[in-house]
Amino acid sequence: MAAILPEPAATIVLTAAFSGLRRGEIRGMRWENLESGDPLAFYRVSQSIWKGFVTEPKTAKSKAPVPIIGALTKRLEEHRARCGNPTSGPMFANTLGKPLDLNELYRRTIKPILQAAGIEWHGWHAFRRGLATNLHRLGIDDKTIQAILRHSTVAFTQACYIKTVSADSVAAMQQLENAVSFSARSQSQATKLVN
């Protein structure tokens, strides 16, 4: 998606995919809350914008710092340069300097481009679930994924965000097949040796 979308849509999609922030939190992102770090930068969630209303983050845990990988930090800094290097204010602003409406961005910009390219859109929240699933597939423990997504319980993260994909199921069944085949071959060879 990021390869075919114009800016700032590409950077916003990457932010959704690699930060685990909720749509309202992305809309509420402010430059002054992005903190440089080594090896990772951090974003401190201070607000969420939902249906035009500025609110506190969803929960107390939602205020936890969000680690930002280097590739996304680079994209955000490039976006900052395109915006004139602001040190405060909305990261993703409309022409009036107000926070950009992400649903409107989808309708006007993202949707027609993705449809023309034959790419399915599953909504802003799918990026958050996708991050959880991808981290899980990389072998990251569920408690760490819960902390990254800032959920109150690991059970909620497991039940609602970590999705197994068919490739995982196929790989699991292939491992079972290999184990059963190996076990059957070993048993057969052992029987021959006894006789």
MDTraj code that builds the backbone (N, CA, C; nanometers):
import mdtraj as md
import numpy as np

residues = "MET ALA ALA ILE LEU PRO GLU PRO ALA ALA THR ILE VAL LEU THR ALA ALA PHE SER GLY LEU ARG ARG GLY GLU ILE ARG GLY MET ARG TRP GLU ASN LEU GLU SER GLY ASP PRO LEU ALA PHE TYR ARG VAL SER GLN SER ILE TRP LYS GLY PHE VAL THR GLU PRO LYS THR ALA LYS SER LYS ALA PRO VAL PRO ILE ILE GLY ALA LEU THR LYS ARG LEU GLU GLU HIS ARG ALA ARG CYS GLY ASN PRO THR SER GLY PRO MET PHE ALA ASN THR LEU GLY LYS PRO LEU ASP LEU ASN GLU LEU TYR ARG ARG THR ILE LYS PRO ILE LEU GLN ALA ALA GLY ILE GLU TRP HIS GLY TRP HIS ALA PHE ARG ARG GLY LEU ALA THR ASN LEU HIS ARG LEU GLY ILE ASP ASP LYS THR ILE GLN ALA ILE LEU ARG HIS SER THR VAL ALA PHE THR GLN ALA CYS TYR ILE LYS THR VAL SER ALA ASP SER VAL ALA ALA MET GLN GLN LEU GLU ASN ALA VAL SER PHE SER ALA ARG SER GLN SER GLN ALA THR LYS LEU VAL ASN".split()
xyz = np.array([
    [0.0813, -0.1196, 0.0000],
    [0.0000, 0.0000, 0.0000],
    [0.0856, 0.1258, 0.0000],
    [0.1840, 0.1262, 0.0876],
    [0.2657, 0.2468, 0.1022],
    [0.3373, 0.2814, -0.0279],
    [0.3661, 0.1821, -0.1093],
    [0.4381, 0.2073, -0.2347],
    [0.3512, 0.2792, -0.3378],
    [0.2199, 0.2652, -0.3288],
    [0.1336, 0.3270, -0.4308],
    [0.0548, 0.4476, -0.3806],
    [0.0538, 0.4685, -0.2499],
    [-0.0233, 0.5809, -0.1960],
    [0.0598, 0.7086, -0.1944],
    [-0.0057, 0.8233, -0.2176],
    [0.0652, 0.9510, -0.2074],
    [0.0826, 0.9889, -0.0595],
    [0.1659, 1.0881, -0.0351],
    [0.1808, 1.1402, 0.1009],
    [0.0679, 1.2374, 0.1305],
    [0.0224, 1.2483, 0.2495],
    [0.0690, 1.1795, 0.3706],
    [0.0054, 1.0431, 0.3929],
    [-0.0808, 0.9966, 0.3002],
    [-0.1513, 0.8695, 0.3190],
    [-0.0539, 0.7539, 0.3415],
    [0.0554, 0.7488, 0.2662],
    [0.1509, 0.6389, 0.2810],
    [0.2107, 0.6368, 0.4213],
    [0.2498, 0.7527, 0.4713],
    [0.3091, 0.7586, 0.6052],
    [0.2058, 0.7267, 0.7124],
    [0.0828, 0.7673, 0.6931],
    [-0.0224, 0.7373, 0.7905],
    [-0.0499, 0.5868, 0.7944],
    [-0.0547, 0.5232, 0.6786],
    [-0.0748, 0.3781, 0.6723],
    [0.0412, 0.3066, 0.7413],
    [0.1638, 0.3505, 0.7172],
    [0.2793, 0.2890, 0.7832],
    [0.2745, 0.3108, 0.9345],
    [0.2285, 0.4271, 0.9761],
    [0.2136, 0.4540, 1.1193],
    [0.1126, 0.3579, 1.1804],
    [0.0015, 0.3370, 1.1129],
    [-0.0995, 0.2428, 1.1614],
    [-0.0435, 0.1009, 1.1672],
    [0.0331, 0.0631, 1.0666],
    [0.0842, -0.0740, 1.0572],
    [0.1952, -0.1049, 1.1566],
    [0.2795, -0.0072, 1.1872],
    [0.3986, -0.0353, 1.2679],
    [0.3973, 0.0231, 1.4083],
    [0.2922, 0.0959, 1.4448],
    [0.2885, 0.1517, 1.5803],
    [0.1868, 0.0823, 1.6691],
    [0.0816, 0.0273, 1.6111],
    [-0.0249, -0.0319, 1.6904],
    [-0.1184, 0.0726, 1.7498],
    [-0.1057, 0.1968, 1.7067],
    [-0.1940, 0.3025, 1.7569],
    [-0.3341, 0.2864, 1.6990],
    [-0.4323, 0.3256, 1.7777],
    [-0.5705, 0.3247, 1.7325],
    [-0.5930, 0.4427, 1.6375],
    [-0.6972, 0.4350, 1.5557],
    [-0.7268, 0.5416, 1.4582],
    [-0.7366, 0.6782, 1.5256],
    [-0.8100, 0.6881, 1.6356],
    [-0.8243, 0.8153, 1.7060],
    [-0.6925, 0.8660, 1.7610],
    [-0.6051, 0.7720, 1.8021],
    [-0.4731, 0.8101, 1.8533],
    [-0.3844, 0.8620, 1.7405],
    [-0.3944, 0.8009, 1.6228],
    [-0.3167, 0.8498, 1.5079],
    [-0.3644, 0.9896, 1.4707],
    [-0.4941, 1.0064, 1.4674],
    [-0.5486, 1.1382, 1.4348],
    [-0.5043, 1.2424, 1.5380],
    [-0.4891, 1.2019, 1.6627],
    [-0.4488, 1.2926, 1.7696],
    [-0.2984, 1.3078, 1.7864],
    [-0.2180, 1.2438, 1.7006],
    [-0.0719, 1.2517, 1.7153],
    [-0.0235, 1.3960, 1.7038],
    [0.0711, 1.4293, 1.7933],
    [0.1290, 1.5637, 1.7962],
    [0.2813, 1.5520, 1.7922],
    [0.3436, 1.6460, 1.7241],
    [0.4889, 1.6432, 1.7085],
    [0.5617, 1.6462, 1.8422],
    [0.5114, 1.7234, 1.9374],
    [0.5809, 1.7370, 2.0652],
    [0.5828, 1.6085, 2.1469],
    [0.5055, 1.5076, 2.1070],
    [0.5009, 1.3809, 2.1803],
    [0.5909, 1.2729, 2.1201],
    [0.6610, 1.3065, 2.0123],
    [0.7548, 1.2120, 1.9504],
    [0.8917, 1.2349, 2.0120],
    [0.9447, 1.1335, 2.0781],
    [1.0721, 1.1453, 2.1483],
    [1.1770, 1.0586, 2.0807],
    [1.2894, 1.1200, 2.0471],
    [1.3996, 1.0446, 1.9877],
    [1.4558, 0.9500, 2.0915],
    [1.5104, 0.8413, 2.0453],
    [1.5698, 0.7439, 2.1355],
    [1.6665, 0.6555, 2.0606],
    [1.7446, 0.5807, 2.1351],
    [1.8398, 0.4906, 2.0741],
    [1.8223, 0.3538, 2.1382],
    [1.7837, 0.2508, 2.0708],
    [1.7725, 0.2395, 1.9257],
    [1.6351, 0.2781, 1.8713],
    [1.5337, 0.2912, 1.9584],
    [1.3995, 0.3227, 1.9103],
    [1.3537, 0.4583, 1.9618],
    [1.2721, 0.5237, 1.8813],
    [1.2042, 0.6446, 1.9274],
    [1.0781, 0.5997, 2.0014],
    [1.0145, 0.6923, 2.0708],
    [0.8907, 0.6627, 2.1413],
    [0.7888, 0.7707, 2.1114],
    [0.6629, 0.7295, 2.1103],
    [0.5552, 0.8257, 2.0991],
    [0.4722, 0.8163, 2.2265],
    [0.4469, 0.9297, 2.2893],
    [0.3661, 0.9345, 2.4111],
    [0.2243, 0.9786, 2.3739],
    [0.1301, 0.8883, 2.3892],
    [-0.0095, 0.9158, 2.3542],
    [-0.0682, 1.0093, 2.4604],
    [-0.1109, 1.1266, 2.4169],
    [-0.1680, 1.2222, 2.5120],
    [-0.3157, 1.2495, 2.4843],
    [-0.3602, 1.2124, 2.3641],
    [-0.4991, 1.2388, 2.3294],
    [-0.5444, 1.1455, 2.2192],
    [-0.6749, 1.1403, 2.2035],
    [-0.7369, 1.0658, 2.0957],
    [-0.8451, 1.1564, 2.0381],
    [-0.8625, 1.1511, 1.9093],
    [-0.9684, 1.2308, 1.8471],
    [-1.0666, 1.1350, 1.7837],
    [-1.1861, 1.1318, 1.8395],
    [-1.2892, 1.0392, 1.7955],
    [-1.4124, 1.1190, 1.7558],
    [-1.4517, 1.1069, 1.6294],
    [-1.5686, 1.1768, 1.5755],
    [-1.5609, 1.3272, 1.6022],
    [-1.4400, 1.3808, 1.5900],
    [-1.4193, 1.5239, 1.6061],
    [-1.3974, 1.5714, 1.7480],
    [-1.4110, 1.4823, 1.8457],
    [-1.3938, 1.5208, 1.9858],
    [-1.2556, 1.4785, 2.0354],
    [-1.1851, 1.5721, 2.0975],
    [-1.0552, 1.5427, 2.1572],
    [-1.0811, 1.4865, 2.2964],
    [-1.0284, 1.3668, 2.3212],
    [-1.0496, 1.2999, 2.4489],
    [-0.9176, 1.2484, 2.5039],
    [-0.9231, 1.2042, 2.6275],
    [-0.8102, 1.1333, 2.6871],
    [-0.7946, 1.0007, 2.6120],
    [-0.6758, 0.9393, 2.6188],
    [-0.6625, 0.8052, 2.5614],
    [-0.7641, 0.7094, 2.6230],
    [-0.7921, 0.6008, 2.5530],
    [-0.8989, 0.5080, 2.5888],
    [-0.8906, 0.4576, 2.7337],
    [-0.7709, 0.4192, 2.7779],
    [-0.7521, 0.3678, 2.9129],
    [-0.6239, 0.4258, 2.9715],
    [-0.6001, 0.4013, 3.1008],
    [-0.4757, 0.4454, 3.1642],
    [-0.3560, 0.3781, 3.0980],
    [-0.3695, 0.2487, 3.0626],
    [-0.2599, 0.1775, 2.9954],
    [-0.2317, 0.2352, 2.8571],
    [-0.3328, 0.2983, 2.7965],
    [-0.3155, 0.3552, 2.6629],
    [-0.2169, 0.4715, 2.6624],
    [-0.1879, 0.5269, 2.7799],
    [-0.0936, 0.6380, 2.7889],
    [0.0521, 0.5923, 2.7904],
    [0.0748, 0.4604, 2.7922],
    [0.2114, 0.4077, 2.7944],
    [0.2851, 0.4496, 2.6681],
    [0.4168, 0.4708, 2.6770],
    [0.4929, 0.5079, 2.5574],
    [0.4886, 0.3963, 2.4529],
    [0.4774, 0.4363, 2.3276],
    [0.4702, 0.3419, 2.2167],
    [0.6052, 0.3417, 2.1459],
    [0.6735, 0.2263, 2.1383],
    [0.8009, 0.2224, 2.0668],
    [0.7785, 0.2379, 1.9163],
    [0.8656, 0.3166, 1.8536],
    [0.8557, 0.3421, 1.7095],
    [0.9830, 0.2901, 1.6433],
    [0.9682, 0.1946, 1.5516],
    [1.0852, 0.1366, 1.4853],
    [1.1537, 0.2408, 1.3972],
    [1.2814, 0.2185, 1.3694],
    [1.3625, 0.3135, 1.2938],
    [1.3065, 0.3497, 1.1574],
    [1.2554, 0.2505, 1.0845],
    [1.2019, 0.2782, 0.9505],
    [1.0829, 0.3739, 0.9575],
    [0.9979, 0.3582, 1.0585],
    [0.8841, 0.4488, 1.0735],
    [0.9302, 0.5853, 1.1220],
    [1.0265, 0.5898, 1.2123],
    [1.0811, 0.7181, 1.2579],
    [1.1339, 0.7980, 1.1389],
    [1.2035, 0.7293, 1.0498],
    [1.2578, 0.7960, 0.9295],
    [1.1447, 0.8539, 0.8451],
    [1.0387, 0.7763, 0.8240],
    [0.9249, 0.8257, 0.7452],
    [0.8586, 0.9453, 0.8124],
    [0.8450, 0.9397, 0.9453],
    [0.7842, 1.0514, 1.0170],
    [0.8712, 1.1771, 1.0076],
    [1.0024, 1.1592, 1.0130],
    [1.0922, 1.2751, 1.0006],
    [1.0883, 1.3330, 0.8591],
    [1.0759, 1.2476, 0.7583],
    [1.0601, 1.2960, 0.6201],
    [0.9282, 1.3723, 0.6067],
    [0.8238, 1.3207, 0.6709],
    [0.6933, 1.3883, 0.6706],
    [0.7048, 1.5237, 0.7402],
    [0.7777, 1.5288, 0.8525],
    [0.7976, 1.6535, 0.9243],
    [0.8674, 1.7559, 0.8345],
    [0.9691, 1.7121, 0.7612],
    [1.0415, 1.8028, 0.6712],
    [0.9481, 1.8580, 0.5623],
    [0.8606, 1.7709, 0.5077],
    [0.7656, 1.8167, 0.4053],
    [0.6678, 1.9195, 0.4624],
    [0.6442, 1.9120, 0.5936],
    [0.5502, 2.0035, 0.6609],
    [0.6175, 2.1314, 0.7096],
    [0.7480, 2.1473, 0.6850],
    [0.8182, 2.2680, 0.7287],
    [0.8845, 2.2552, 0.8641],
    [0.9104, 2.1334, 0.9093],
    [0.9785, 2.1043, 1.0354],
    [0.9118, 2.1630, 1.1599],
    [0.7827, 2.1388, 1.1786],
    [0.7172, 2.1880, 1.3003],
    [0.7684, 2.1136, 1.4241],
    [0.7652, 2.1794, 1.5378],
    [0.8042, 2.1151, 1.6629],
    [0.6828, 2.0849, 1.7500],
    [0.5683, 2.1385, 1.7109],
    [0.4454, 2.1119, 1.7857],
    [0.3279, 2.1134, 1.6892],
    [0.2138, 2.0713, 1.7393],
    [0.0933, 2.0680, 1.6576],
    [0.0658, 1.9307, 1.6018],
    [-0.0452, 1.9169, 1.5286],
    [-0.0836, 1.7859, 1.4740],
    [0.0197, 1.7327, 1.3752],
    [0.0516, 1.6053, 1.3862],
    [0.1434, 1.5423, 1.2907],
    [0.0802, 1.5330, 1.1530],
    [-0.0461, 1.4964, 1.1516],
    [-0.1167, 1.4790, 1.0254],
    [-0.2295, 1.5812, 1.0212],
    [-0.2011, 1.6937, 0.9567],
    [-0.2948, 1.8057, 0.9569],
    [-0.3593, 1.8243, 0.8202],
    [-0.4814, 1.8814, 0.8229],
    [-0.5474, 1.9177, 0.6976],
    [-0.4993, 2.0563, 0.6539],
    [-0.5564, 2.1106, 0.5498],
    [-0.5120, 2.2404, 0.4976],
    [-0.5356, 2.3554, 0.5947],
    [-0.6220, 2.3351, 0.6936],
    [-0.6493, 2.4385, 0.7937],
    [-0.5620, 2.4223, 0.9182],
    [-0.4741, 2.3215, 0.9158],
    [-0.3877, 2.2972, 1.0303],
    [-0.4525, 2.2161, 1.1408],
    [-0.5694, 2.1661, 1.1167],
    [-0.6420, 2.0822, 1.2136],
    [-0.6097, 1.9351, 1.1867],
    [-0.6302, 1.8467, 1.2870],
    [-0.6043, 1.7038, 1.2654],
    [-0.6841, 1.6491, 1.1461],
    [-0.6155, 1.5750, 1.0625],
    [-0.6732, 1.5167, 0.9422],
    [-0.7776, 1.4105, 0.9782],
    [-0.8902, 1.4101, 0.9102],
    [-0.9942, 1.3094, 0.9284],
    [-0.9517, 1.1858, 0.8493],
    [-0.9162, 1.0780, 0.9190],
    [-0.8633, 0.9587, 0.8520],
    [-0.9681, 0.8860, 0.7692],
    [-1.0937, 0.8905, 0.8115],
    [-1.1983, 0.8274, 0.7303],
    [-1.2170, 0.9029, 0.5992],
    [-1.2086, 1.0338, 0.6053],
    [-1.2195, 1.1145, 0.4831],
    [-1.0986, 1.0903, 0.3928],
    [-0.9806, 1.0779, 0.4515],
    [-0.8599, 1.0463, 0.3744],
    [-0.8791, 0.9131, 0.3028],
    [-0.9359, 0.8159, 0.3739],
    [-0.9621, 0.6865, 0.3109],
    [-1.0574, 0.7026, 0.1929],
    [-1.1698, 0.7690, 0.2142],
    [-1.2715, 0.7812, 0.1085],
    [-1.2178, 0.8551, -0.0143],
    [-1.1493, 0.9644, 0.0076],
    [-1.1062, 1.0479, -0.1049],
    [-0.9785, 1.0020, -0.1729],
    [-0.8844, 0.9501, -0.0958],
    [-0.7522, 0.9205, -0.1511],
    [-0.7209, 0.7718, -0.1560],
    [-0.7296, 0.7063, -0.0419],
    [-0.6829, 0.5676, -0.0317],
    [-0.7719, 0.4711, -0.1085],
    [-0.9021, 0.4783, -0.0880],
    [-0.9956, 0.3828, -0.1478],
    [-0.9835, 0.3741, -0.3000],
    [-0.9875, 0.4871, -0.3732],
    [-0.9801, 0.4734, -0.5191],
    [-0.8478, 0.4143, -0.5682],
    [-0.7391, 0.4468, -0.5000],
    [-0.6081, 0.3944, -0.5415],
    [-0.6005, 0.2443, -0.5154],
    [-0.6460, 0.2014, -0.3982],
    [-0.6413, 0.0585, -0.3665],
    [-0.7348, -0.0217, -0.4558],
    [-0.8526, 0.0319, -0.4839],
    [-0.9449, -0.0380, -0.5730],
    [-0.8842, -0.0550, -0.7116],
    [-0.8214, 0.0499, -0.7631],
    [-0.7579, 0.0423, -0.8956],
    [-0.6439, -0.0597, -0.8975],
    [-0.5777, -0.0772, -0.7844],
    [-0.4662, -0.1714, -0.7753],
    [-0.5117, -0.3123, -0.7362],
    [-0.6409, -0.3283, -0.7052],
    [-0.6920, -0.4597, -0.6661],
    [-0.6495, -0.5011, -0.5256],
    [-0.6256, -0.4031, -0.4394],
    [-0.5847, -0.4316, -0.3017],
    [-0.7046, -0.4111, -0.2098],
    [-0.7322, -0.5114, -0.1257],
    [-0.8455, -0.5029, -0.0331],
    [-0.8118, -0.4144, 0.0853],
    [-0.9102, -0.3413, 0.1314],
    [-0.8987, -0.2594, 0.2519],
    [-0.9817, -0.3252, 0.3604],
    [-0.9223, -0.3421, 0.4782],
    [-0.9936, -0.4059, 0.5885],
    [-1.0166, -0.3106, 0.7051],
    [-0.9952, -0.1827, 0.6836],
    [-1.0189, -0.0825, 0.7877],
    [-0.8928, -0.0470, 0.8639],
    [-0.8993, 0.0664, 0.9316],
    [-0.7839, 0.1143, 1.0080],
    [-0.7454, 0.0188, 1.1190],
    [-0.8445, -0.0425, 1.1823],
    [-0.8159, -0.1292, 1.2960],
    [-0.7441, -0.2580, 1.2541],
    [-0.7557, -0.2944, 1.1280],
    [-0.6887, -0.4149, 1.0797],
    [-0.5369, -0.4038, 1.0917],
    [-0.4847, -0.2827, 1.0827],
    [-0.3396, -0.2645, 1.0981],
    [-0.2964, -0.3001, 1.2406],
    [-0.3791, -0.2668, 1.3373],
    [-0.3494, -0.2968, 1.4775],
    [-0.3523, -0.4484, 1.5018],
    [-0.4553, -0.5136, 1.4494],
    [-0.4615, -0.6600, 1.4598],
    [-0.3470, -0.7245, 1.3812],
    [-0.3159, -0.6679, 1.2660],
    [-0.2066, -0.7213, 1.1842],
    [-0.0732, -0.7136, 1.2554],
    [-0.0486, -0.6029, 1.3260],
    [0.0768, -0.5905, 1.4013],
    [0.0846, -0.7000, 1.5070],
    [-0.0238, -0.7228, 1.5792],
    [-0.0258, -0.8276, 1.6820],
    [0.0018, -0.9643, 1.6203],
    [-0.0640, -0.9932, 1.5103],
    [-0.0467, -1.1228, 1.4441],
    [0.0954, -1.1386, 1.3917],
    [0.1493, -1.0352, 1.3286],
    [0.2858, -1.0434, 1.2745],
    [0.3898, -1.0590, 1.3846],
    [0.3736, -0.9868, 1.4941],
    [0.4666, -1.0031, 1.6063],
    [0.4588, -1.1449, 1.6617],
    [0.3372, -1.1982, 1.6728],
    [0.3184, -1.3356, 1.7216],
    [0.3881, -1.4353, 1.6290],
    [0.3721, -1.4172, 1.4998],
    [0.4344, -1.5085, 1.4021],
    [0.5864, -1.4989, 1.4054],
    [0.6395, -1.3840, 1.4503],
    [0.7850, -1.3675, 1.4639],
    [0.8374, -1.4301, 1.5929],
    [0.7460, -1.4825, 1.6747],
    [0.7861, -1.5488, 1.7976],
    [0.7891, -1.4582, 1.9196],
    [0.7350, -1.3373, 1.9089],
    [0.7291, -1.2464, 2.0230],
    [0.6223, -1.2986, 2.1196],
    [0.6548, -1.3005, 2.2493],
    [0.5587, -1.3549, 2.3447],
    [0.4370, -1.2634, 2.3571],
    [0.3248, -1.3240, 2.3907],
    [0.1961, -1.2544, 2.3935],
    [0.1927, -1.1407, 2.4955],
    [0.2625, -1.1547, 2.6063],
    [0.2665, -1.0496, 2.7092],
    [0.3340, -0.9239, 2.6530],
    [0.4367, -0.9412, 2.5728],
    [0.5049, -0.8269, 2.5107],
    [0.4136, -0.7620, 2.4074],
    [0.3420, -0.8433, 2.3310],
    [0.2472, -0.7891, 2.2327],
    [0.1389, -0.7094, 2.3048],
    [0.0915, -0.7603, 2.4169],
    [-0.0076, -0.6882, 2.4971],
    [0.0472, -0.5519, 2.5384],
    [0.1727, -0.5467, 2.5812],
    [0.2331, -0.4200, 2.6244],
    [0.2455, -0.3224, 2.5078],
    [0.2824, -0.3718, 2.3907],
    [0.2959, -0.2853, 2.2732],
    [0.1608, -0.2264, 2.2351],
    [0.0556, -0.3082, 2.2393],
    [-0.0777, -0.2604, 2.2030],
    [-0.1459, -0.1860, 2.3182],
    [-0.0880, -0.1985, 2.4384],
    [-0.1367, -0.1273, 2.5559],
    [-0.2755, -0.1749, 2.5982],
    [-0.2958, -0.3076, 2.5928],
    [-0.4211, -0.3677, 2.6392],
    [-0.4138, -0.3920, 2.7895],
    [-0.5291, -0.4019, 2.8526],
    [-0.5323, -0.4234, 2.9971],
    [-0.4982, -0.5674, 3.0349],
    [-0.5316, -0.6646, 2.9484],
    [-0.5008, -0.8047, 2.9797],
    [-0.4433, -0.8754, 2.8575],
    [-0.3592, -0.9738, 2.8836],
    [-0.3028, -1.0530, 2.7749],
    [-0.4116, -1.1405, 2.7117],
    [-0.5102, -1.1807, 2.7908],
    [-0.6192, -1.2640, 2.7372],
    [-0.6958, -1.1897, 2.6284],
    [-0.7179, -1.0600, 2.6478],
    [-0.7873, -0.9810, 2.5465],
    [-0.7039, -0.9743, 2.4177],
    [-0.5736, -0.9530, 2.4321],
    [-0.4842, -0.9493, 2.3156],
    [-0.4905, -1.0813, 2.2403],
    [-0.4844, -1.1917, 2.3136],
    [-0.4865, -1.3237, 2.2511],
    [-0.6190, -1.3519, 2.1824],
    [-0.7279, -1.3185, 2.2486],
    [-0.8606, -1.3522, 2.1955],
    [-0.9024, -1.2645, 2.0780],
    [-0.8654, -1.1382, 2.0807],
    [-0.9203, -1.0435, 1.9828],
    [-0.8193, -0.9892, 1.8813],
    [-0.6905, -1.0041, 1.9056],
    [-0.5934, -0.9386, 1.8186],
    [-0.4968, -1.0336, 1.7497],
    [-0.4554, -1.1382, 1.8166],
    [-0.3624, -1.2324, 1.7541],
    [-0.4442, -1.3301, 1.6721],
    [-0.4309, -1.3205, 1.5432],
    [-0.5073, -1.4057, 1.4523],
    [-0.4137, -1.5088, 1.3905],
    [-0.4565, -1.6337, 1.3937],
    [-0.3781, -1.7332, 1.3224],
    [-0.4231, -1.7300, 1.1776],
    [-0.3298, -1.7439, 1.0915],
    [-0.3599, -1.7411, 0.9495],
    [-0.3447, -1.8808, 0.8938],
    [-0.4043, -1.9046, 0.7813],
    [-0.4038, -2.0388, 0.7244],
    [-0.2622, -2.0916, 0.7039],
    [-0.1672, -2.0063, 0.6722],
    [-0.0287, -2.0510, 0.6542],
    [0.0252, -2.1093, 0.7848],
    [-0.0133, -2.0501, 0.8980],
    [0.0276, -2.1035, 1.0274],
    [-0.0323, -2.2420, 1.0486],
    [-0.1582, -2.2576, 1.0143],
    [-0.2251, -2.3868, 1.0321],
    [-0.1625, -2.4932, 0.9437],
    [-0.1333, -2.4583, 0.8215],
    [-0.0699, -2.5526, 0.7288],
    [0.0675, -2.5929, 0.7817],
    [0.1459, -2.4952, 0.8277],
    [0.2794, -2.5250, 0.8807],
    [0.2694, -2.6146, 1.0040],
    [0.1715, -2.5880, 1.0903],
    [0.1536, -2.6692, 1.2101],
    [0.1192, -2.8130, 1.1732],
    [0.0290, -2.8292, 1.0796],
    [-0.0107, -2.9640, 1.0388],
    [0.1041, -3.0353, 0.9671],
    [0.1868, -2.9625, 0.8945],
    [0.3037, -3.0226, 0.8285],
    [0.4026, -3.0711, 0.9336],
    [0.4197, -2.9932, 1.0407],
    [0.5069, -3.0370, 1.1498],
    [0.4532, -3.1640, 1.2137],
    [0.3219, -3.1699, 1.2332],
    [0.2601, -3.2897, 1.2891],
    [0.2824, -3.4086, 1.1963],
    [0.2624, -3.3871, 1.0676],
    [0.2834, -3.4930, 0.9682],
    [0.4265, -3.5457, 0.9746],
    [0.5221, -3.4532, 0.9813],
    [0.6627, -3.4936, 0.9887],
    [0.6910, -3.5724, 1.1158],
    [0.6328, -3.5277, 1.2276],
    [0.6539, -3.5975, 1.3543],
    [0.5927, -3.7370, 1.3516],
    [0.4714, -3.7497, 1.2987],
    [0.4045, -3.8793, 1.2912],
    [0.4792, -3.9709, 1.1952],
    [0.5207, -3.9189, 1.0815],
    [0.5939, -4.0003, 0.9836],
    [0.7250, -4.0481, 1.0420],
    [0.7955, -3.9604, 1.1116],
    [0.9227, -3.9973, 1.1722],
    [0.8996, -4.1038, 1.2791],
    [0.7957, -4.0834, 1.3601],
    [0.7639, -4.1778, 1.4667],
    [0.7270, -4.3143, 1.4083],
    [0.6476, -4.3139, 1.3020],
    [0.6055, -4.4395, 1.2386],
    [0.7257, -4.5109, 1.1770],
    [0.8150, -4.4335, 1.1109],
    [0.9351, -4.4943, 1.0513],
    [1.0244, -4.5534, 1.1602],
    [1.0414, -4.4798, 1.2690],
    [1.1258, -4.5263, 1.3792],
    [1.0694, -4.6538, 1.4402],
    [0.9381, -4.6580, 1.4572],
    [0.8734, -4.7747, 1.5161],
    [0.8882, -4.8950, 1.4219],
    [0.8727, -4.8720, 1.2934],
    [0.8859, -4.9786, 1.1941],
    [1.0284, -5.0342, 1.1947],
    [1.1249, -4.9452, 1.1982],
    [1.2660, -4.9887, 1.2011],
    [1.2966, -5.0646, 1.3292],
    [1.2425, -5.0194, 1.4420],
    [1.2658, -5.0875, 1.5685],
    [1.2055, -5.2275, 1.5660],
    [1.0875, -5.2423, 1.5045],
    [1.0224, -5.3718, 1.4943],
    [1.1082, -5.4683, 1.4118],
    [1.1648, -5.4185, 1.3021],
    [1.2503, -5.5012, 1.2152],
    [1.3729, -5.5474, 1.2926],
    [1.4317, -5.4589, 1.3742],
    [1.5515, -5.4957, 1.4493],
    [1.5212, -5.6034, 1.5533],
    [1.4023, -5.5976, 1.6155],
    [1.3648, -5.6951, 1.7169],
    [1.3412, -5.8308, 1.6534],
    [1.2818, -5.8336, 1.5333],
    [1.2524, -5.9607, 1.4654],
    [1.3792, -6.0123, 1.4063],
])
top = md.Topology()
chain = top.add_chain()
for i, resn in enumerate(residues, 1):
    res = top.add_residue(resn, chain, resSeq=i)
    for name in ("N", "CA", "C"):
        top.add_atom(name, md.element.get_by_symbol(name[0]), res)
traj = md.Trajectory(xyz[None], top)
